[in-house]
Amino acid sequence: MCSRESTMAKRAILMLLPTLLGIALTQENFYGESLSFRSLQKKKDGTVQVSFYYRENGRGSCKDQLSYRCEIGYCNNTEDSKPVLTDSSSSAHEQWCQSEGQARVAPLNNHSLVLKDTGCCWPPNVHGKTKWMAGGKLDLGYRSDTHTYNKIPVTATVAYLRVPQNCFTKLRLLAYDPDGDHVRCLFASTSVDSKVTLDENECTIKATGLLDVGLHVFELVLEDHPKRDVNLTYDDGSSSEKKAFNIHSGIHSTPFSQIYLQFTLQILYPAHNCIAGHVVPQYLLPTASHGDVRQASVGERFQLHIHAQASETKIMDFQISGPQNMAKKMTTGTLGNASVILNWTPALNDLYRLVPVCFTAETYESQSEMRCVIVMVTRSSTSEGKAVVKCSATQMTVSLEKNSMDGIDKNWLNMNDPSCSMSSNDTHIMATMSFNTCGTKLESHEAESGMDWDKNLARDFGMERPFMRPRE
């Protein structure tokens, strides 16, 4: 968050209506915003709780912060936290910054929650855009295929994207869906540069010619569509159906959710060399690939290593879009090499988050491509639990005791075969399958003296499991 005019109100009204969450924002230093969500949870009183995280991009002194509050009478049990500056430029040459805050609401509508964030103004830009709109729409139904609430697509960008005019060909955006749904990216506005195209299925912006030098504004919406028909049930007893998305038919299904993503791209004057690794930084191993999924555990330190090289210039910084309290330590080497280590220890309130982490390597002339990874936060890094296996002539049932794995949740487990699913009650997570489905392997062993056959199966098909793995 960056400095505002002193005459402007200090950002800030969050209004939650039964189907509308409005954030009245006014500023002149807005460079984009993204939302991410924790898995929807049902509280003991039966209400659904929605926790979301908002990141705002800015330029300047980055002192003032966005403040969220719920208008009295329109929501239940709303909590919000003051945004925290998560990263800012270490150089006076190009100022940029990003902050992250959190809000938690209990919607009064059983079917959907609509978030709407509007404001003025975008900074001066090539196409003269002023007003902006962010937010999204969430379906609050319980899915028949995953036996849980729908999970929202994960996306984010760094605060300040820039590239020399003659070096820009494409920009890959993060579009990860935890449920494995098809994510479709669309322009949210009809005023799009004629030299820009969007691959809706790959969520990649491409240039068909040289873009004008200056600041370009991009407003997108991400939708998640089921890959097969899914039934949804709601807390009021009603139900609905989502039809499978067919990428080839041109007939689009109704999405589970729609999440806005907006950001700016600065087109710089042409560079004398666009070969990666010279003026434009190039990533080196062991830098993560775009879209990688990493696991972190509550209370344990998570690390991410990023290495880059720009032999004709100097890497002055790494720009990071990440969660609060993620620290970075940068080192420089010879031949234009530089690296950064990101350290983050998830807290208990980060449990079950899918955290986007995006990064770029920065030089005075340019920056590397943006890459993003997803950090999945679980309670513990251990993977041993107590399972009981019961077999019939054609199938087997595996029951995992929840008490044997503190904090285990079936939402974070998958079968190797995504068409197979699990169920749960207050004490166990269960899966039933035939011997040739769901990734199981049938082997014949002679009985061994002193060995418990069920225990061997629990070992082979339990939490060391070929048939069960952490959900990615």
C-alpha positions in Angstrom: 0.0 0.0 0.0 1.4 3.3 -0.9 0.9 7.0 0.0 -2.4 8.7 -0.6 -3.3 12.3 -1.0 -3.9 13.8 2.5 -7.4 14.9 1.5 -8.5 11.4 0.7 -10.2 9.2 3.3 -8.0 6.4 4.7 -9.2 3.6 2.5 -12.0 1.7 3.8 -15.4 0.5 4.0 -16.3 -3.2 3.6 -20.0 -3.8 3.1 -21.3 -7.3 3.2 -24.8 -7.8 1.9 -26.5 -11.2 1.5 -25.0 -11.4 -2.0 -22.7 -8.5 -2.2 -19.5 -7.7 -0.4 -18.5 -4.1 -1.4 -15.3 -2.4 -0.6 -15.4 1.3 -1.1 -11.9 2.3 -2.1 -10.5 5.6 -3.4 -6.8 6.1 -4.2 -4.6 7.3 -7.0 -1.7 4.8 -6.4 -3.5 1.5 -7.1 -1.5 -0.9 -9.3 -3.6 -4.0 -8.9 -5.1 -6.4 -6.4 -5.6 -10.2 -6.0 -7.6 -12.4 -3.7 -6.9 -15.9 -2.3 -9.1 -18.0 -0.1 -8.7 -20.5 2.7 -10.8 -23.6 2.4 -14.4 -22.9 3.3 -15.2 -24.2 6.8 -18.4 -25.0 8.7 -18.4 -23.8 12.3 -20.0 -25.7 15.2 -23.1 -23.4 15.0 -23.7 -24.6 11.4 -22.7 -21.4 9.6 -20.1 -21.4 6.8 -17.0 -19.3 7.4 -15.2 -17.6 4.5 -11.6 -16.5 5.0 -9.9 -14.5 2.3 -6.6 -12.8 1.8 -6.1 -9.6 -0.3 -2.9 -8.4 -1.8 -2.6 -4.9 -3.2 0.2 -3.6 -5.5 1.5 -0.1 -5.2 4.3 2.4 -5.9 5.7 5.1 -3.7 6.3 5.4 0.0 4.0 2.4 1.0 3.1 3.8 4.4 -0.7 3.9 4.5 -2.7 0.6 4.8 -6.0 -0.6 3.6 -8.6 -1.1 6.3 -11.5 -3.6 6.1 -14.6 -3.5 8.2 -18.1 -4.9 7.8 -21.1 -2.5 7.8 -23.3 -3.2 10.8 -26.3 -5.4 10.2 -25.2 -7.1 7.0 -22.9 -9.9 8.1 -22.2 -12.3 11.0 -18.9 -12.6 13.0 -16.8 -10.5 10.6 -13.1 -10.2 11.5 -10.4 -8.4 9.6 -6.7 -7.7 10.2 -4.7 -4.6 9.2 -2.7 -5.3 6.1 1.0 -5.8 6.5 3.7 -4.7 4.0 5.1 -7.9 2.6 7.8 -6.7 0.2 9.1 -3.4 -1.2 11.9 -2.2 -3.4 15.4 -1.9 -1.9 16.4 0.6 -4.5 15.3 4.2 -5.1 15.5 3.6 -8.9 12.1 1.8 -9.2 9.8 2.0 -6.2 7.2 -0.8 -5.7 5.5 -2.5 -2.8 2.9 -5.1 -1.9 0.8 -5.6 1.2 -1.4 -8.5 2.4 -4.4 -8.4 4.7 -7.0 -10.9 5.8 -10.8 -10.8 6.3 -13.1 -13.5 7.7 -16.9 -13.4 7.1 -19.9 -15.6 7.8 -22.3 -15.0 4.8 -26.0 -14.8 5.4 -26.8 -16.3 2.0 -26.6 -20.1 1.8 -25.9 -20.2 -1.9 -23.4 -17.7 -2.9 -21.1 -14.8 -1.8 -20.3 -11.9 -4.1 -17.3 -9.8 -3.4 -17.2 -6.4 -5.1 -14.3 -4.0 -4.8 -14.4 -0.8 -6.8 -12.4 2.4 -6.7 -10.7 5.2 -8.6 -8.1 5.6 -9.9 -5.6 3.7 -11.9 -2.4 5.7 -12.4 -1.9 7.4 -15.8 -1.8 4.6 -18.4 -1.7 4.1 -22.1 -5.4 3.6 -22.6 -6.6 6.1 -20.1 -8.4 3.7 -17.7 -9.5 5.2 -14.5 -12.0 3.2 -12.4 -11.3 -0.4 -11.5 -13.3 -3.3 -10.1 -12.1 -6.3 -8.1 -13.6 -9.2 -6.1 -15.5 -12.3 -7.2 -18.4 -14.6 -6.8 -18.3 -17.8 -4.8 -20.7 -20.8 -4.9 -21.2 -22.1 -1.3 -22.5 -25.5 -2.4 -21.2 -28.9 -1.2 -19.7 -30.9 -4.1 -20.7 -34.4 -4.9 -17.4 -35.4 -6.4 -14.9 -34.1 -3.7 -17.4 -34.3 -0.8 -16.4 -30.9 0.4 -17.0 -27.2 -0.4 -15.6 -25.9 -3.7 -12.1 -24.5 -3.5 -11.3 -21.3 -5.3 -8.7 -20.9 -8.0 -5.3 -19.6 -6.7 -3.7 -16.6 -8.5 -1.5 -13.6 -7.8 1.2 -11.4 -9.4 4.2 -9.4 -8.1 3.6 -5.7 -7.5 5.4 -4.3 -10.5 5.7 -6.1 -13.9 7.9 -4.5 -16.5 9.6 -5.5 -19.7 11.5 -3.8 -22.6 9.2 -3.2 -25.6 11.1 -5.5 -28.0 11.4 -8.3 -25.4 7.7 -8.8 -24.6 6.2 -11.9 -26.2 4.0 -13.5 -23.4 3.1 -13.3 -19.7 2.2 -16.5 -17.9 -0.2 -16.0 -15.0 -0.9 -18.3 -12.1 -4.2 -20.2 -12.5 -4.2 -23.2 -10.1 -7.3 -25.0 -9.0 -7.1 -27.2 -5.9 -10.0 -29.4 -7.0 -8.5 -30.1 -10.4 -11.2 -28.1 -12.2 -10.6 -26.4 -15.5 -9.6 -22.8 -15.0 -10.7 -20.4 -17.7 -9.2 -16.9 -17.9 -11.1 -14.0 -19.5 -10.6 -10.3 -19.9 -13.0 -8.5 -17.5 -13.0 -5.4 -19.7 -13.7 -4.9 -23.4 -11.1 -2.2 -23.7 -8.1 -4.4 -24.5 -5.1 -3.5 -26.7 -5.6 -4.8 -30.2 -2.0 -6.2 -30.1 -2.8 -8.4 -27.1 -4.4 -11.8 -27.1 -5.3 -14.1 -24.1 -5.0 -17.9 -24.2 -8.1 -18.6 -22.0 -7.1 -22.1 -21.2 -3.4 -21.5 -20.4 -4.1 -18.1 -18.8 -1.3 -16.6 -20.9 -1.2 -13.1 -22.3 0.5 -12.8 -25.6 1.7 -9.9 -27.8 1.0 -9.9 -31.5 3.1 -6.8 -32.1 5.0 -4.1 -30.3 3.0 -2.6 -27.5 3.2 1.2 -26.9 5.8 2.3 -24.3 4.1 3.1 -21.0 1.8 1.6 -18.4 -0.7 -1.0 -19.5 -3.6 -2.1 -17.3 -4.9 -5.6 -17.3 -8.2 -6.7 -15.8 -9.0 -10.4 -15.8 -11.5 -12.8 -14.3 -10.7 -16.5 -13.5 -13.4 -19.1 -13.5 -13.3 -22.7 -12.4 -15.5 -25.2 -14.3 -16.0 -28.9 -13.5 -14.5 -31.5 -15.8 -17.5 -33.7 -15.3 -21.1 -33.1 -14.1 -21.2 -32.2 -10.4 -24.2 -31.9 -8.0 -24.1 -29.2 -5.3 -26.1 -29.2 -2.1 -26.7 -26.2 0.1 -27.3 -25.7 3.8 -31.0 -24.9 3.2 -31.5 -28.4 1.7 -31.7 -27.2 -2.0 -29.4 -28.5 -4.7 -28.1 -27.6 -8.2 -26.0 -29.1 -10.9 -22.9 -27.9 -12.7 -22.4 -29.3 -16.2 -19.0 -30.4 -17.3 -16.9 -27.9 -19.2 -16.0 -29.0 -22.8 -13.0 -27.2 -24.1 -13.7 -28.2 -27.7 -17.4 -27.6 -28.0 -17.5 -23.9 -27.5 -20.4 -24.4 -25.0 -19.3 -23.1 -21.6 -20.7 -24.3 -18.3 -21.6 -22.1 -15.3 -18.5 -21.7 -13.2 -18.2 -22.5 -9.5 -16.6 -19.1 -8.9 -15.3 -16.0 -10.6 -12.2 -14.2 -9.2 -10.9 -10.9 -10.5 -7.2 -10.3 -11.0 -5.9 -6.9 -12.0 -2.3 -5.7 -12.5 -0.2 -3.3 -14.5 2.6 -4.0 -17.0 5.2 -1.3 -17.7 6.4 -1.4 -21.3 10.0 0.0 -21.2 12.0 1.4 -24.1 13.7 -1.3 -26.2 16.7 -3.1 -24.9 19.8 -3.9 -27.1 19.5 -7.6 -26.2 16.5 -9.8 -25.3 18.4 -13.1 -24.9 17.6 -14.5 -21.4 20.6 -14.4 -19.2 22.2 -11.2 -20.6 20.1 -8.0 -19.9 16.9 -10.0 -19.1 17.7 -12.3 -16.1 17.4 -16.0 -16.6 16.5 -18.5 -13.8 19.0 -21.2 -12.8 18.5 -24.4 -10.9 17.2 -25.1 -8.3 14.6 -22.4 -9.0 11.1 -23.8 -8.9 9.1 -24.2 -12.2 6.0 -22.1 -12.8 3.0 -23.7 -11.2 4.9 -26.0 -8.8 3.1 -27.1 -5.6 5.2 -27.2 -2.4 4.2 -28.3 1.0 4.7 -26.4 4.3 3.7 -27.4 7.8 2.4 -25.3 10.7 5.3 -24.2 13.0 8.0 -25.5 10.7 10.3 -23.4 8.6 9.6 -23.5 4.9 12.3 -22.4 2.4 12.2 -21.6 -1.3 15.5 -21.0 -3.2 15.6 -18.8 -6.3 18.7 -18.4 -8.5 19.1 -16.1 -11.6 21.8 -14.7 -13.9 22.2 -11.5 -16.0 25.7 -11.5 -17.3 25.5 -8.0 -18.9 24.1 -6.2 -15.9 23.5 -6.6 -12.2 20.6 -8.2 -10.4 19.8 -5.6 -7.8 16.8 -7.3 -6.1 14.2 -10.1 -6.2 10.6 -9.0 -6.2 8.4 -11.3 -4.1 4.6 -11.6 -3.8 4.1 -13.8 -0.7 2.4 -14.1 2.7 3.0 -12.0 5.7 6.2 -12.7 7.6 8.0 -14.3 4.6 11.6 -13.1 4.9 14.1 -13.0 2.0 17.9 -13.1 2.1 19.7 -12.2 -1.1 23.3 -12.9 -2.0 25.2 -12.0 -5.2 28.0 -13.9 -6.9 30.2 -13.6 -10.0 29.2 -13.4 -13.7 25.9 -11.7 -12.8 24.6 -14.5 -10.6 22.4 -13.8 -7.7 20.2 -15.8 -5.4 17.6 -15.3 -2.7 16.3 -17.7 0.0 12.7 -17.2 1.2 11.9 -18.3 4.7 8.4 -18.6 6.1 7.0 -20.4 9.2 3.3 -20.9 8.8 1.2 -20.1 11.9 -1.9 -22.1 13.0 -4.2 -19.7 11.3 -2.4 -20.5 8.0 -3.5 -24.2 8.3 -5.2 -25.4 5.0 -4.2 -22.3 3.1 -3.1 -22.6 -0.5 -0.6 -19.7 -0.6 0.5 -18.2 -4.0 4.2 -17.1 -4.0 5.3 -15.2 -7.2 8.8 -13.8 -7.9 10.9 -12.0 -10.4 14.6 -11.1 -10.6 15.2 -7.3 -11.0 17.8 -5.4 -12.9 17.9 -1.6 -13.7 17.0 -2.4 -17.3 14.5 -5.2 -17.0 13.2 -8.1 -15.0 13.0 -11.9 -15.4 9.8 -13.7 -16.4 7.4 -14.0 -13.5 7.1 -17.4 -11.9 4.6 -18.5 -9.3 4.3 -21.5 -7.0 1.6 -22.7 -4.6 2.5 -23.5 -1.0 0.1 -25.9 0.6 0.0 -25.6 4.4 -0.7 -28.7 6.4 -0.6 -29.4 10.1 2.3 -31.7 10.2 4.9 -33.1 7.9 4.5 -36.6 9.3 2.6 -39.1 7.2 2.0 -42.1 9.5 -1.4 -43.0 10.8 -3.5 -45.9 12.1 -5.5 -47.6 9.4 -7.8 -50.6 9.4 -8.3 -52.6 6.2 -11.3 -54.9 5.6 -11.5 -57.0 2.5 -14.2 -58.9 0.7 -13.9 -61.1 -2.4 -14.0 -58.1 -4.8 -13.2 -54.9 -2.8 -11.6 -53.5 0.2 -12.3 -50.7 2.7 -9.6 -48.6 4.4 -10.5 -46.6 7.5 -8.0 -44.1 8.9 -8.4 -43.0 12.5 -8.4 -39.2 12.6 -7.0 -39.3 16.2 -3.9 -41.1 15.0 -3.0 -38.1 12.8 -3.5 -34.8 14.5 -5.3 -32.3 12.3 -5.7 -34.7 9.3 -8.5 -33.6 6.9 -9.8 -35.6 3.9 -9.8 -32.4 1.9 -6.1 -32.7 1.7 -6.0 -36.3 0.5 -6.5 -37.7 -3.0 -6.7 -41.1 -4.6 -4.2 -41.7 -7.3 -7.2 -42.0 -9.5 -9.0 -38.6 -9.3 -12.4 -40.3 -10.2 -12.3 -42.0 -6.8 -13.3 -40.3 -3.7 -13.3 -40.6 0.1 -15.9 -40.0 2.9 -15.5 -39.1 6.5 -17.3 -38.9 9.8 -16.3 -37.6 13.2 -13.7 -40.3 13.8 -12.5 -41.8 10.5 -11.7 -41.1 6.9 -12.9 -44.0 4.7 -12.3 -45.2 1.2 -13.8 -48.2 -0.5 -12.5 -49.5 -3.8 -12.3 -52.7 -5.9 -8.9 -54.3 -6.3 -8.2 -52.9 -9.8 -9.3 -49.3 -9.3 -8.1 -46.1 -7.5 -4.5 -46.9 -8.0 -4.4 -50.1 -5.9 -2.2 -53.0 -6.7 -3.1 -56.6 -5.9 -0.3 -58.9 -4.8 -0.5 -62.4 -3.5 1.7 -63.3 -0.4 1.9 -66.5 1.5 1.0 -66.2 5.2 3.9 -65.4 7.4 4.2 -66.8 10.9 3.7 -64.1 13.5 2.6 -61.5 10.9 -0.8 -59.7 11.0 -2.1 -59.6 7.5 -4.4 -56.6 8.2 -1.4 -54.6 9.6 0.6 -55.4 6.5 -2.2 -54.0 4.3 -2.5 -51.0 6.6 1.2 -50.4 6.0 0.9 -50.9 2.3 -2.3 -49.0 1.7 -2.3 -46.6 4.7 -0.5 -43.3 5.0 2.6 -44.7 3.3 0.0 -45.3 0.7 0.3 -46.0 -3.0 -3.5 -45.2 -3.3 -3.6 -42.1 -1.2 -1.5 -39.0 -1.5 -1.6 -35.3 -0.3 -3.9 -33.3 -2.5 -2.0 -31.1 -4.9 
